Amino acid sequence: MPGSRLKVAVTRRLPEPVETRLAELFDVELSDSDLPLDREALARMMSEADVLVPTLGDKVDASLLAGSGDRLKLIANYGAGVDHIDVETARRRGITVSNTPGVLTDDTADMTMALILGVSRRLKEGVTLMQSGDWQGWSPMALMGHRIGGKRLGILGMGRIGQALARRATAFGMSVHYHNRRRLRPETEEELGVRWWESLDQMLARVDVLSINAPHTPATFHLINSRRLKLMKPSAFIVNTSRGEVIDENALTRALRGGELAGAALDVFEHGASVNPRLRDLPNVLLLPHMGSATVEGRTEMGEKVILNIKTFADGHRPPDLVVPSML
């Protein structure tokens, strides 16, 4: 669409520098709320804009796409994951989809490492004790956790974030193992110092910490289910900063409450903000409100990628972060 000033609709509040730049470049409709739009408002935006900038909380399904009319030509997602967008339906309707990969790799890997430390060293219980005012002073037997040096970390999903986590975990003295749809190149394995397991089941039985770093796809839905949880050591921990749907949350809750796992640290949940209340009650479960990518730098860089994708599309070229169904 060279030469035209695109109408861009943004569904949520974005960092101020991003909103300012969008307004300079495009005819932009910005949201004044940081809450998800209702379905009716989202449908209106989609019907009136050339470009939609949605976020994870916006379910852009086949029904909404069917009612969007002929004007919408680009969905420039603010985020790397696109499981909330029906990419195949969009493609059939001639709507291009882009995302923002790679920007949040270090932020998410940092948070994953923090959760590994947090759950193994019982930080939640320590904070709760201090905030309650019940701490009576140092005790040699109080709140003993586990050191992570020398432990085996299993990484499920060895993409950018998984590899960044491997580097961090190695620096902490962990032995890193991984399962991935495709094995890494030998030179990459050697550089990272990691071991590949073709069998996820065999890896699960041997690791002390499992980190979920896989996207949500039909193939990964409930990949960690009741059967696989039973393969893990009772002393093992699970950490998830990827997508909640990869774990059967009810099965995980049962395993934790039954003492079949030592603990879990979760930044994402199977049903979004509707967290299983039985998880909240467990002292060995550390829960965060999807904070893995929450840095000023990361969220601003996400916006810059969105702008680049829109600008490239407006100039008549393929967005650099084009999403195609075969990638999912």
Secondary structure by P-SEA (a helix, b strand, c coil): ccccccbbbbcccccaaaaaaaaaccbbbbbcccccccaaaaaaaaaccccccccccccccaaaaaaccccccccccccccccccaaaaaaaacbbbbbbcccaaaaaaaaaaaaaaaaaaaaaaaaaaaaaccccccccccbbbbbcccbbbbbccccaaaaaaaaaaaaacccccccccccccaaaaaaabbbbbccaaaaaacccbbbbcccccccccccccaaaaaaccccbbbbbcccccccaaaaaaaaaaaccccbbbbcccccccccccccccccccccccccccccaaaaaaaaaaaaaaaaaaaaccccccccccccc
